[in-house]
């Protein structure tokens, strides 16, 4: 697609030119809301409820960012972006921050001129099979027919995985997730492979989800995270530390329910006090109010609460924490200290 | 021989006997139309089978086993195995209005009703002609109702052409004394156009804020990103249709013009726009225009899209109308000239009425295509009905629903497109002059 190349080139040019006039945080404060780019609809991550209000895993992080700046999780406007428009929307300044399950890659970080602020979901490519097949591990998939979305990195990962394990497979190329769902359910393929969160969301839509299992192997790295334009480090810091604050909050046991009380009465843990603005000047350094993190946590709870409410095991999507568990509990979520 | 052979003379007509049942009546109709030959019989039976199997699966699914009261797809499935129409019951307002604020939703409804009123004199000859003036004001009224803000903005915009006409009158009168009438006319028209455009660009905002400071009449402003669903489709579709028709006529006439400059511009415009896919134009509207405009200008996305869609449809419209113009016998043009009519009069009174009549099917075809193309705005992240569907399906409660939602959208588009097509047939019949 030539046009796509042209747009991305233009986006890159724009990104370079906006680098000169930094100050997104001031702009955002002046207009009174954060413009957040989200997906046009991804189960569990971004969707609208019955009243037309945006909700979801990514959306809640956006709201926390808005709350940190304005003390109000509703001081935010959402721009639904597609896979094609997300980067131009960010580069042109149409959105201030992009929370759209975007994989952190070198070329996006360097060539397109964005800054990734961290990872809010560690995804990876997985496999779904019918329970009746009796397969317990992806290593037993020799000779299987696999539904695979063409032209994606998942296609390449799949080929690598099977070659590395000395197995053969028969690909069934498909275009969209909806098509894959239908092919898989009509037995056109034994296995469906895509990002594990997508597999879980897809399985949740089946009439009998219990008849299908996700295999334990994850064969690729897809770190999904928020991003902003290159060159505006103050704004990037705000987004990065809101994310970190929510992760630390889970580590320190600060929840939506007890954050107000902890902020009022203080805690025996000095880091909690620094985080919640009782001690130190973290807020001033970021250009925010003292209690910025209190508002951010009050918006949707800590990382664990956001995860459980939107995509966790109690929801229809039913994702396990896995890699997205805290480092102290066997995952790789690790936020730098507040000091 | 007294037997008189009086010849038998019928005293009246023999009453016509009814045609045999093999020629009329339901049985004959069935025979003639459905079972006239072996192959037709086979086709008829096949057709009946197809219709039956369609109905046999659709009717129970849609009517008998459908679920209207449920809070999620899982709920639906636990109640019955038919269509889960509860999702439409819960979300139909989102499909209609997008994210339009709840308490302001009467405004699009009023705008829609007024649109029907405004269309009445345009579409049907029976309506009072004076209503046409109301129709001309409608765009400003609809804009004000849907987007809100002060009432002075739309009034100032509508005042643009009036200012232009005044300028035209004055310049024309002054220049007529100084130079040749034709040149004076051209100068006056171009002056008026320039002044109107300048008015829109520079004066409207000033007039708006000045008058708003004096007398603040207005509605709660609603931002464009709140507008979605069928409302968005209708805004883009209706303004695209209304704008592309006059623009298309102008382009078609321009392309057939003898003035080389005008002809080159019109041909270039048409060929350029037709050579580019609509999606590309939409990307230009949403993304690239941002780069070209001075930083800080907020040029409404819906307005940008409407302009692009209008230009796109106008290029196609121009070619359809040019087809109509080309189909007229040369004698019609010559007859108009022979009557001594000038260019505009001959076009208005003789050529265009005939050419447009010929082009009706093509014109309506373009309209319908344009209306359905409005769903393409999803690629630039605008939430038209198909776009609204994404976030709804991403909701845990409704994740996995496909047919019900797409069907609902399909019905909406069918109603409007079928309506347009019926109207075009009505118009063709009404304008039938029996040349054929």
Interface residues (C-beta under 8 A of the other chain):
Chain A: X3 X7 X10 X11 X13 X14 X39 X40 X41 X42 X43 X44 X45 X46 X47 X48 X49 X50 X52 X54 X56 X77 X78 X79 X80 X81 X82 X84 X85 X88 X89 X92 X93 X94 X178 X201 X204 X205 X206 X207 X315 X316 X317
Chain B: X73 X74 X77 X90 X91 X93 X94 X98 X99 X223 X225 X280 X283 X286 X287 X288 X290 X291 X378 X379 X380 X381 X382 X383 X387 X388 X389 X390 X391 X392 X393 X394 X395 X396 X397 X399 X400 X402
